Amino acid sequence: MRRKYLFVGQVLLLLLVAGGLYVGSNHITHLPSPIRLPNSSSSSSTSKGSSNDGYTNTGIISAENITRYINAISDPASEDLPRLKCPSITDTSRYDSLKPSSSSTYSSEIKYFFAIDLRDTVKLLPRLLGSVVESIRFLGPTNCALSIIEGNSNDGTYDVLNALRPTLDALTTTYYLRSSDIDPKQGDRIAKLAELRNMALQPLVDNALNQYTADTTVIFMNDVAACTEDILELVYQRVQLGADMTCGLDWVYVGRDPTFYDVWVARGMNGDSFFEIPRDGNWNSAWNLFWNNEPARDSMNAHRPFQVFSCWNGAAVFTAKPIVDKTIQFRGPREGECKQGEPQLFCKDLWFHGYGKIAVVPSVNLEYSDDRAQQIKDLKGYTSRWTAAGDAATDDKIEWQSSPPDIVKCIPSYEDQSFRPWNETL
């Protein structure tokens, strides 16, 4: 018999509605007062150019511990600091096609652009940035860039990010690090989260047609415990499927069992949320994903990609073309538009401009802490378990729908849910 979640609606309303009904889009949700020098919101630096952004360490954590973090990030085999255990990429043949050809090795164009917004995530950095750095090494360091927006952390996150510069310099990888005072708790939350995301992507706009082109791939990570194979699989599937955007699945332990996390943002090709949440706000049906979307449910159970209207789900990989063309950026809802998260609005704008090949890759499962991520991997399997189980050349195909659903569920609050035209205000 299927196990149902028995959560109390009022508790979930407190967790989700009070948090703007949106904690899954970005984990920089509770920003404290700034702790660094004035004008920190305008600080930025790049490893190919300036090597100092004007800040010294805050002293929150010792130099010795900073060194431990950098060593852990730099060394995939390090066990000095606790983190999610990830398999090594021993069989590289699946992802070898992602590496640039020898003729493009010395090109000035950057093929892969990693973007992350972080705050108070120092304990997660060995896993998250360790996987990012390992991915950069695999894809070719000179062909990658890393852009991080840090949000005035109290735990030493900035110190570690700043100390990471020599490592990335040694790899000859472009590194953008910027600290921001933007506080999503004050004022328009979604608009401010959109601003933080746009800040992470700003180098794409500033250096369009020089370093970054329509062929650049954006790898935008939330503060998740991700393995290198998770990152590479999302990049691979975007190419393999001919997708404009690919996402994994993210999970959270609200109770004993994991629950799909980004339910406020994600919408299937039927326009509905991934699971049903009634107007009283209870999540008793959280176990019943795609209850009214049989094709998506079958694909998810088979660990095969499927098309969706919108997703983010902890990590998203998408084409840089609409960014460098200045066609699309993250934004908040317009007047008269459903109140929704900036990733859903981003997907909506992608559809409007002809980038509707958006897919979920259910072999990639993510969580927001090392301990819980280990439980997710033990429960749902590492990505390599599923990629080794089938022939991607024949199994991982999507018959793309060229048109989005006519109507999409709008959930400004649980009490106020309705289906509205997907393209309202466009």
C-alpha positions as CSV (number, residue, x, y, z in Angstrom):
1,M,0.0,0.0,0.0
2,R,1.3,3.4,-0.9
3,R,2.5,5.4,2.0
4,K,0.9,8.8,2.3
5,Y,2.4,11.9,3.8
6,L,0.3,13.2,6.8
7,F,1.5,16.7,7.2
8,V,-0.5,19.3,9.1
9,G,-1.6,22.0,6.7
10,Q,-1.1,24.9,9.1
11,V,2.5,23.9,9.7
12,L,3.3,23.8,6.0
13,L,1.5,27.1,5.5
14,L,3.8,28.5,8.1
15,L,6.9,27.0,6.4
16,L,5.9,27.9,2.9
17,V,3.4,30.8,2.8
18,A,5.3,32.8,5.4
19,G,8.4,32.3,3.4
20,G,6.7,33.8,0.4
21,L,5.3,30.4,-0.7
22,Y,8.7,30.0,-2.2
23,V,11.7,28.6,-0.5
24,G,12.8,26.2,-3.2
25,S,13.9,28.8,-5.7
26,N,16.8,30.1,-3.8
27,H,18.2,29.4,-0.4
28,I,19.3,33.0,0.4
29,T,16.1,33.6,2.2
30,H,17.0,35.1,5.5
31,L,19.6,37.7,5.0
32,P,21.0,39.4,8.1
33,S,22.3,42.9,8.4
34,P,25.4,43.5,6.3
35,I,28.7,42.6,8.0
36,R,31.3,44.0,5.6
37,L,32.5,47.3,4.3
38,P,30.3,49.9,2.7
39,N,29.7,49.5,-1.1
40,S,30.0,45.7,-0.8
41,S,27.0,45.4,-3.2
42,S,29.2,46.8,-6.0
43,S,32.3,44.6,-5.4
44,S,33.2,42.3,-8.2
45,S,36.3,40.6,-9.5
46,T,37.5,38.3,-12.3
47,S,40.3,35.9,-12.2
48,K,41.4,36.8,-15.7
49,G,42.1,40.4,-14.8
50,S,41.8,41.8,-11.3
51,S,43.0,39.3,-8.6
52,N,41.7,41.2,-5.6
53,D,38.2,42.5,-5.1
54,G,39.2,44.8,-2.3
55,Y,38.2,42.6,0.7
56,T,40.2,40.8,3.2
57,N,38.9,37.8,5.2
58,T,36.2,38.6,7.7
59,G,37.9,36.5,10.3
60,I,34.7,34.5,10.9
61,I,36.6,31.3,10.4
62,S,40.3,30.7,10.8
63,A,42.9,30.7,8.0
64,E,43.6,27.1,8.9
65,N,39.9,26.1,8.3
66,I,39.7,28.1,5.1
67,T,42.7,26.1,3.9
68,R,40.8,22.9,4.8
69,Y,37.8,24.0,2.8
70,I,39.9,25.0,-0.3
71,N,41.8,21.6,-0.1
72,A,38.5,19.8,0.1
73,I,37.0,21.7,-2.9
74,S,40.2,21.2,-4.9
75,D,40.6,17.5,-4.2
76,P,37.8,15.1,-5.2
77,A,39.3,12.4,-3.0
78,S,39.5,14.5,0.2
79,E,37.7,13.2,3.3
80,D,38.9,15.9,5.7
81,L,35.5,17.5,5.8
82,P,32.2,15.7,5.8
83,R,30.2,15.8,2.6
84,L,28.0,13.7,0.3
85,K,29.9,10.8,-1.1
86,C,30.0,10.9,-4.9
87,P,31.2,8.3,-7.4
88,S,34.2,9.1,-9.6
89,I,33.6,9.6,-13.3
90,T,35.5,6.4,-14.2
91,D,33.7,5.8,-17.6
92,T,34.1,9.2,-19.3
93,S,32.8,8.0,-22.7
94,R,29.3,9.2,-22.0
95,Y,30.5,12.8,-21.5
96,D,33.5,13.0,-23.7
97,S,31.5,14.7,-26.4
98,L,31.0,17.7,-24.1
99,K,34.7,18.5,-24.1
100,P,35.8,21.1,-26.7
101,S,37.6,19.9,-29.7
102,S,41.3,20.4,-29.9
103,S,40.8,23.1,-32.5
104,S,38.9,25.2,-30.0
105,T,41.2,24.7,-27.1
106,Y,42.7,28.2,-27.4
107,S,39.5,30.0,-28.4
108,S,38.6,33.1,-26.4
109,E,34.9,32.0,-26.3
110,I,33.8,30.3,-23.1
111,K,31.5,27.3,-23.6
112,Y,30.2,26.7,-20.1
113,F,29.1,29.4,-17.6
114,F,28.5,28.2,-14.1
115,A,26.2,30.6,-12.0
116,I,25.4,30.3,-8.3
117,D,23.8,32.5,-5.6
118,L,25.0,31.7,-2.1
119,R,24.5,32.7,1.5
120,D,25.6,31.0,4.7
121,T,26.4,27.7,2.9
122,V,30.0,27.2,4.0
123,K,29.5,23.6,5.1
124,L,28.0,22.7,1.7
125,L,30.9,24.2,-0.3
126,P,33.2,21.1,-0.2
127,R,30.5,19.1,-2.0
128,L,28.8,21.8,-4.2
129,L,32.0,23.7,-5.3
130,G,34.0,20.5,-5.2
131,S,31.7,19.1,-7.9
132,V,31.7,22.3,-9.8
133,V,35.5,22.5,-9.9
134,E,35.7,18.8,-10.9
135,S,33.2,19.5,-13.7
136,I,35.3,22.4,-14.8
137,R,38.4,20.3,-15.0
138,F,36.5,17.7,-17.0
139,L,35.0,20.2,-19.5
140,G,38.2,22.1,-19.9
141,P,39.1,24.9,-17.5
142,T,39.8,27.6,-20.1
143,N,36.4,26.9,-21.6
144,C,34.5,27.5,-18.3
145,A,33.6,30.4,-16.2
146,L,32.2,30.5,-12.6
147,S,30.1,33.4,-11.4
148,I,29.0,33.5,-7.7
149,I,26.9,36.1,-6.0
150,E,27.4,35.9,-2.2
151,G,24.8,37.5,0.1
152,N,26.6,38.8,3.2
153,S,27.2,35.5,5.0
154,N,27.7,35.1,8.7
155,D,29.5,31.7,8.5
156,G,32.6,32.4,6.5
157,T,31.1,31.5,3.1
158,Y,32.6,34.7,1.6
159,D,36.1,34.0,3.0
160,V,36.2,30.6,1.4
161,L,34.9,31.9,-1.9
162,N,37.5,34.6,-2.0
163,A,40.3,32.2,-1.0
164,L,39.2,29.9,-3.9
165,R,40.6,32.4,-6.4
166,P,44.2,31.1,-6.6
167,T,42.9,27.6,-7.3
168,L,40.8,28.9,-10.2
169,D,43.6,31.1,-11.4
170,A,45.9,28.1,-11.6
171,L,43.2,26.4,-13.7
172,T,43.0,29.5,-15.9
173,T,39.3,29.5,-15.3
174,T,37.4,32.9,-15.4
175,Y,36.0,33.6,-11.9
176,Y,33.5,36.3,-11.0
177,L,32.8,36.9,-7.3
178,R,30.5,39.6,-6.1
179,S,28.9,40.3,-2.8
180,S,25.4,41.8,-2.5
181,D,23.4,43.5,0.2
182,I,20.1,42.7,-1.5
183,D,17.6,41.4,1.1
184,P,14.7,39.4,-0.4
185,K,12.9,39.7,2.9
186,Q,12.5,43.4,2.4
187,G,10.1,44.6,-0.3
188,D,9.3,42.6,-3.4
189,R,10.8,39.2,-2.7
190,I,10.5,37.7,-6.2
191,A,11.8,40.8,-7.9
192,K,14.8,40.8,-5.6
193,L,15.5,37.1,-6.1
194,A,15.3,37.8,-9.8
195,E,17.8,40.6,-9.4
196,L,20.3,38.3,-7.6
197,R,20.0,35.7,-10.4
198,N,20.6,38.4,-13.0
199,M,23.6,39.6,-11.2
200,A,25.1,36.1,-11.5
201,L,24.4,36.2,-15.2
202,Q,25.6,39.8,-15.7
203,P,29.0,38.8,-17.1
204,L,27.2,37.0,-20.0
205,V,25.6,40.3,-20.9
206,D,28.7,42.5,-20.3
207,N,30.9,40.2,-22.5
208,A,28.4,39.0,-25.1
209,L,29.8,38.2,-28.5
210,N,33.3,38.5,-27.0
211,Q,33.7,35.7,-24.5
212,Y,30.1,34.4,-24.5
213,T,27.9,33.5,-27.5
214,A,24.7,31.8,-28.4
215,D,26.7,28.5,-28.1
216,T,27.5,29.0,-24.4
217,T,25.7,26.8,-22.0
218,V,24.6,28.2,-18.6
219,I,24.8,25.8,-15.6
220,F,22.8,27.6,-12.8
221,M,23.0,25.8,-9.4
222,N,21.1,26.3,-6.2
223,D,22.8,25.6,-2.9
224,V,22.4,21.8,-3.4
225,A,24.6,18.8,-2.6
226,A,25.3,17.8,-6.2
227,C,27.8,15.2,-7.6
228,T,29.9,15.9,-10.6
229,E,27.9,13.3,-12.5
230,D,24.7,15.2,-11.8
231,I,26.1,18.3,-13.4
232,L,27.5,16.6,-16.4
233,E,24.3,14.6,-17.0
234,L,22.2,17.7,-17.1
235,V,24.6,19.3,-19.6
236,Y,24.7,16.1,-21.6
237,Q,21.0,15.7,-21.8
238,R,20.5,19.3,-23.0
239,V,22.7,18.3,-25.9
240,Q,21.4,14.8,-26.4
241,L,17.8,15.8,-26.3
242,G,18.2,19.0,-28.3
243,A,16.7,20.8,-25.3
244,D,16.7,24.5,-24.5
245,M,16.7,23.8,-20.8
246,T,17.1,20.7,-18.5
247,C,16.4,20.4,-14.8
248,G,16.9,17.6,-12.2
249,L,14.5,16.9,-9.4
250,D,15.0,18.4,-5.9
251,W,13.8,17.0,-2.7
252,V,13.4,18.0,1.0
253,Y,12.7,16.1,4.1
254,V,9.7,17.9,5.7
255,G,8.9,14.7,7.5
256,R,10.2,11.2,7.6
257,D,10.1,10.7,3.8
258,P,11.4,13.0,1.0
259,T,9.0,15.4,-0.7
260,F,9.5,17.0,-4.1
261,Y,10.6,20.6,-3.3
262,D,10.1,23.0,-6.1
263,V,6.4,22.4,-6.4
264,W,5.5,26.2,-6.6
265,V,7.6,26.7,-9.7
266,A,7.4,23.4,-11.6
267,R,4.5,22.8,-14.0
268,G,3.9,19.8,-16.3
269,M,2.8,19.9,-19.9
270,N,-0.8,19.7,-18.7
271,G,-0.2,23.0,-16.9
272,D,-0.7,21.6,-13.5
273,S,1.7,21.4,-10.5
274,F,3.7,18.2,-10.0
275,F,1.4,17.1,-7.1
276,E,-1.9,18.4,-5.9
277,I,-2.1,20.8,-3.0
278,P,-5.7,21.5,-1.9
279,R,-6.9,24.9,-0.7
280,D,-6.4,24.0,2.9
281,G,-2.6,23.7,2.2
282,N,-2.1,20.1,3.2
283,W,0.5,18.0,1.5
284,N,-1.2,14.6,2.0
285,S,-0.8,14.0,-1.8
286,A,2.9,14.9,-2.0
287,W,3.7,11.2,-2.6
288,N,1.4,11.1,-5.7
289,L,3.5,12.9,-8.3
290,F,1.9,13.5,-11.7
291,W,-1.4,12.0,-10.5
292,N,-3.1,13.5,-13.6
293,N,-0.2,13.3,-16.1
294,E,0.4,9.7,-17.0
295,P,3.1,10.3,-19.6
296,A,5.2,12.3,-17.2
297,R,4.6,9.8,-14.4
298,D,5.7,6.9,-16.6
299,S,8.8,8.7,-17.7
300,M,9.7,9.6,-14.2
301,N,9.3,6.1,-12.9
302,A,11.5,4.9,-15.8
303,H,14.1,7.6,-15.0
304,R,13.7,9.0,-18.5
305,P,13.6,12.7,-19.4
306,F,10.2,14.3,-20.2
307,Q,9.0,17.7,-21.3
308,V,7.5,20.2,-18.9
309,F,6.2,23.7,-19.0
310,S,8.5,25.0,-16.3
311,C,11.1,23.7,-13.8
312,W,14.2,24.6,-11.8
313,N,14.4,21.9,-9.2
314,G,17.7,22.7,-7.6
315,A,19.8,23.0,-10.8
316,A,19.0,24.1,-14.4
317,V,21.1,24.0,-17.5
318,F,20.0,26.2,-20.4
319,T,21.2,28.0,-23.6
320,A,22.8,31.3,-23.1
321,K,21.4,32.7,-26.4
322,P,18.4,34.6,-25.0
323,I,20.7,36.0,-22.3
324,V,23.5,37.2,-24.6
325,D,20.9,38.5,-27.1
326,K,19.3,40.5,-24.2
327,T,15.9,38.9,-25.0
328,I,15.2,37.4,-21.6
329,Q,16.2,38.0,-18.0
330,F,14.9,36.9,-14.7
331,R,12.0,39.1,-13.5
332,G,9.2,39.4,-11.0
333,P,5.5,39.3,-12.0
334,R,4.0,42.2,-13.9
335,E,0.8,44.0,-13.0
336,G,-2.1,41.6,-13.8
337,E,0.2,38.6,-14.0
338,C,-0.1,35.6,-11.7
339,K,2.2,35.9,-8.7
340,Q,4.8,33.2,-9.3
341,G,8.5,32.5,-8.8
342,E,11.2,34.0,-11.1
343,P,12.2,30.6,-12.5
344,Q,8.7,29.9,-13.6
345,L,8.5,33.4,-15.2
346,F,11.8,32.7,-16.9
347,C,10.4,29.5,-18.4
348,K,7.3,31.3,-19.4
349,D,9.4,33.9,-21.3
350,L,11.5,31.1,-22.8
351,W,8.3,29.6,-24.3
352,F,7.2,33.0,-25.6
353,H,10.5,33.5,-27.4
354,G,10.6,30.0,-29.0
355,Y,12.7,28.2,-26.4
356,G,10.1,25.7,-25.2
357,K,12.1,22.5,-25.2
358,I,12.3,22.3,-21.4
359,A,12.9,18.9,-19.8
360,V,13.2,17.3,-16.4
361,V,15.9,14.6,-16.1
362,P,14.7,12.4,-13.3
363,S,18.0,10.4,-13.0
364,V,19.4,13.6,-11.3
365,N,18.1,13.9,-7.7
366,L,19.3,16.6,-5.4
367,E,18.9,17.8,-1.8
368,Y,20.0,20.8,0.1
369,S,22.3,19.2,2.7
370,D,25.0,16.6,2.6
371,D,23.3,14.2,5.1
372,R,19.9,14.4,3.4
373,A,21.4,14.2,0.0
374,Q,23.1,10.9,1.0
375,Q,19.7,9.6,2.0
376,I,18.2,10.7,-1.4
377,K,21.0,9.0,-3.3
378,D,20.6,5.9,-1.3
379,L,16.9,5.9,-1.9
380,K,16.6,7.0,-5.5
381,G,20.0,6.0,-6.8
382,Y,23.0,7.9,-8.1
383,T,22.7,9.3,-11.6
384,S,25.2,6.7,-12.9
385,R,23.0,3.9,-11.7
386,W,20.3,4.9,-14.2
387,T,22.6,6.1,-17.1
388,A,24.3,2.7,-17.0
389,A,20.9,0.9,-17.2
390,G,19.9,1.9,-20.7
391,D,21.1,3.1,-24.1
392,A,20.8,6.9,-24.1
393,A,21.0,7.0,-27.9
394,T,17.7,5.1,-28.2
395,D,16.0,5.5,-24.9
396,D,16.3,9.2,-24.0
397,K,14.2,10.8,-26.7
398,I,11.4,13.3,-26.3
399,E,8.7,14.0,-28.9
400,W,8.7,17.8,-28.3
401,Q,5.4,19.6,-28.2
402,S,5.9,23.0,-29.9
403,S,3.0,24.7,-28.1
404,P,2.7,25.1,-24.3
405,P,-0.5,24.2,-22.4
406,D,-3.2,26.8,-23.0
407,I,-3.7,27.4,-19.3
408,V,-1.3,27.0,-16.3
409,K,-2.1,26.7,-12.6
410,C,-1.6,29.9,-10.7
411,I,-0.9,29.5,-6.9
412,P,-0.4,32.9,-5.3
413,S,-1.7,31.2,-2.2
414,Y,-3.2,27.9,-1.4
415,E,-6.6,29.4,-0.8
416,D,-6.4,31.2,-4.2
417,Q,-5.7,28.7,-7.0
418,S,-6.8,28.9,-10.6
419,F,-5.8,28.1,-14.1
420,R,-4.9,31.1,-16.2
421,P,-3.6,31.7,-19.7
422,W,0.0,30.7,-19.9
423,N,0.9,33.9,-21.8
424,E,-1.0,36.6,-19.8
425,T,0.7,40.0,-20.0
426,L,3.0,38.8,-22.8
